[in-house]
Amino acid sequence: MEKEIKFLFQFNKNNQQDLFVRGIIPELNVRFVFAQLKEALKEIRQLQELSIQAQALLGEVIMGAFLLTSREIKEFHEQIGIQIHSDGVIKRIIAFANSYGGVRGIISPPDAEWEGELHQGKGEGILQVNKFKMTSKKIYSSAVEMRKVPFSKNIEEYISKSDQVNAFVGIFSLYDKYQPQKPVEIFGYFFEALPDTSFDQIDALANFIQKTDFPTFFQTLFYEHQTNQKRTFHQQYRVEILQTGNLFFYCDCSLEKIEEVIFTLGKDEIHAILKEEGKVEITCEFCKKKYTFNENDIQKLFMKKNNL
């Protein structure tokens, strides 16, 4: 843990962008992803006015969603959504990430603070993972019990129970609750055994994880890829980098999606709001953009939806 935290200070002195690296270790028959999250999380905090602890916990869940996209990198524009409903100080967390690095999320209540370790804020509850397949337009959902353990452990247990594959997840957050002006930094890694991985390879992977200084490993991989060095090795294993990129905040809200929400609410409820407020105003939870409709807008919307 100390090595991960120390590295985050050193690495971000020269790198302001949120980075990720995906690749495989052929000899161990595993794929991996390393990622850091800082600038995008800072933007989310400013939009939603989060407490420092809420920001860090949301950051870990967003990181978990992004790490899970690595399992489907052959699927064009894979998107993962994580929903958490818990009995802790934090009642709800929603996070989305796509395989290209776009992330967003919300947490409730946004100003929550608590004593103890970060994961204690979420307590116990339900962890639901939604997989959005953009090419096939299908959504796959599964849910598992969420225990009061670090979130990376929850992700490992989800993978084990839902897909029964061997995976190793590490998510680390760096923050100081007494200095909320300092940015929160999240670092994550994910290893997954590919099909036909032997027990000996899994044991070797576990040993590799135990002995590896991951932050230095990540820094070396990214530097070698940036400088086009052809030899990428770590200790006795050859590493092949498949993809590098950046994490960034994005929101996919649109006028069309908001109109669909209004239509779903129904004409009676919408007209009741119009009568009381003189307008209908909907604010996106993620980016805080406001969409405002007057009576004429609503009339045109329902005529369009009803093909009149």
N, C-alpha and C positions, 0 to 999 in steps of 0.2 A: 504493500500500500504506500509506504514512504517513497519508493522509487517512482510510482505513478504520479504522486503529488509533486515531487521535486521536478520531474520532467515537464509537467504542465507549465510551471513557471519558466523554465529554460526555453521550451519550444515556442511559447507564444511571444517571446521577446522579438523574434524575427518573423513570425507568421501570424497575421491577423485574420486570415481566412480559415474557415472551418474545413478541415481536410478529411478525406477518407481514402483508404487503399484496400483493394480487393485482390485476392490471389489464391494460389494453391501451393501446397507442399507435396509434390508428386510422390516422394519416397514414403510419406506417411498417408497418402491418399486422403488428404483433408483440404477443405477450402477455408478461407479466413477473410475477415474484414477488420480493419482498425479504423477508428474514427474519433474525431474530437469535435466538440460543440461549444461554442462560446459566443460569437457575434450574432448568430441567428437567435440564440436564447436571450441575448441582451435586448434584441428588437422585440421579442415576444413579451419580455418583462415590461418594457416601456409602454407597449400597447395595452397591457392588461393590469398594470400597477400591482405586480406580484410582490409578496414578501420574499426575503432572501431564501427561506427554506422552501416555500412553495415553488420558487423558480428552480431550485436545485432538484427537487423531487420530480417536477414536470420535465426537467431536462433529462433525468434518468429514464423516464418513460418514453420520451421522444427518441432517445438513443436506442432503447430497446426495440422500438418500432423500426428504426432504420436498420439495425443489425439483422432483424428478421427478414428484411427485403433481400438480403444476400442469399437467401435460400432459393430465390426464384429469379436469378439475374437473366435467365434465358427468356423470361416472359416480358414482352415489351411493356414498359411503364407499369411494372408491378407496384401496387400500393398496399401498405399494411396500416390498419387502424387498430389501436388498442383502446379499450374502454375498461375503466376500473370503477367499481362501486364498492365502497368500503365503510367500515364502522369506526374509523379513526377520526382524527381532527379533520383530515381531508376526506370529503365525501365522494368526490367524483373527479376522475382524470380522463381526458380524451386526447389521444395523440395520433397523428398521421405522419407517415413518411413514404416517399416513393424511392424507387431504385436509383433515380438520378440525383438524389440528395435533397429534394424539397421536403421541408418539415413544417409542421404546425401543431399547436396543442392548446388546451385550456385546462384549468384546474380550479376546483371549487371547495372551500372559499379561497379566493385569490390572496387574501391578506393573512392567512392562517399562520400561526406560530406554535411551537410545541417544544417540550423538553425531551431530552434523549436523542437517540440516533435518528438519522434522516428517515429511514424506512418505517420507524414507529409512527410517523405521521399518517401513513395510509392504513395502518392496522391490518385487519383481515377483511376478506370479502370475496368478490368475484372478479376474475381477470378474463376478459373476452378479447379474442383476436379475430379481426375480420381481414380477409385477403381479397383484394379487388383485382380481378384479371381484366385489364383494359382491352386486350385483343378479343377475348371471348365474351366480355361483358358479364362475367359471372362473379358472384360474391360467395365466399366460403367462410363460415363462422364456426368457432369452437370456443368453449369456455371451460375454465378450470378453477378450482378453489385457490384463492390467494392467501398465503400464510403471512404472518408477521415476521418476515425475513427480508434481507436486502433484495431489491428488485431484480438484480441479475439472477439471483437464485430462483425467483418466481418464473423468470423467462426460461431458465434451464428446465424447471419442472414442467412448464407448459409444453416445451418441445418433447420431453420424454414421454409425457402422458398422451399428447395428441398425435404425435408422429412416430414415437418409439424409435428415435435415432439418437446417436451419441453426439452431444454438443456441449461445448464449454463456453460460458459467457462471463465476461467481466465488465462491470460498469462502475466507474469511480467518479465521484464529484468532489470538486475543490471549491469551498466557499467559507466565509467567515460570517456567522450570523450577527456578530457584533460590529461588523464593518460592511453594512449593506451596500455601500457605494462601490465596493469592489465587484468586478464581474464574476459570475459563476462560470466554472469550466467543467465540462464533462468529458471523460475519456472512456472509450469502450472497445472491447475486442470480442470476436466471435469465431469459434472454430467448430466445424461440423465434419464428421466422418462421411466420406462419400460411399456409395454402394460398393459392396465387396471388400470393405476395409476389414482387415484381420484383427483378431484380439491382440496380437503382438504390436500391430501398428497403433491401436488405441492406447495400449500401455505406453508405447513410446511417445505418443502425443501427450498423454498425461504427464509424463516425465519432462517433456519439452516445455509444457506450460509452467510446471513447477520451477524450472530452472531458468526460464527466459526472462530477461529484463524487457518486457514488452514495449514500453515507451521508447527505449533506445532502438529496439528492433524496428518499430514503426518509422522512426525518424530516418534510420538508415535506408529502409526500403524506399521511402518517398524521395530521398535525396538521390539515390542511385537511379531511380526512374526519371527524375527531372533532368539529370545530367546524362541520360542515355548510356549509362554504363551497362555493359553486356553481362558482366559477372555479378549476379546477385546471390550471395550465400549467407547463411547464418549458421555458425558452428558447423555441424556435419550435414545440414540439409540444404538442398537447393530450393530456392523460392521463385515462383513465377508470378509476376504481377499481371493481372488481367485488366484492371481498371483503376484509375485514380480520379478524384474529383473533389467537389466542395459541397458541404451542407449549406443550405440557405433557407430562410423563411419564405413561405409562399402561402397564398390563400386562393382557393378555387371558387370563391363565392362569385355570383354573377346575377345580373338582373333576371335572367330566365329562371334561375334556381329560386330566387326570392319570390318571383311571381307564382311559381309552383307551390311554395309554402302558403301563400295567401289563398290560392285557389283551394288548397286542401283544407284550410280552416273553414271554408264555407261562406256563402254570401251573407247569411244572417249574422254570424259573428263579426265579419268584417264591417258590415253596415252599422252594427252596434258600436264598434270602435270609431267609425267615422262620425257617428252622431255625437259621441262623447268628446272625442279629441279634435275633430275637424280634419283629420288626416290619419293615415296608417304609416307608422314608421317602424322599420325593422332594422336592428343593428346586428351585423355579423359577429358572432361570439369570438372568432379567431382574429380578425383584422380590425374590428370595430368600425368598419365602414357602414354608413347609414343609408338606407334606401327609403325614400319617402314617396307616398302615393296620395293624391287628392281624390276627390269623389269621381272626377272625370277619368282619371287613370284606372280606378277600380272598375268603373263601368266598361271601359274598353277592354280591360283584362278578362272579365267574365264573358263578354261577348266573343272575344277571340277564343277562349277556352271552350266555349259552348258552340263554336263554329256558327255564330249568328252574323 
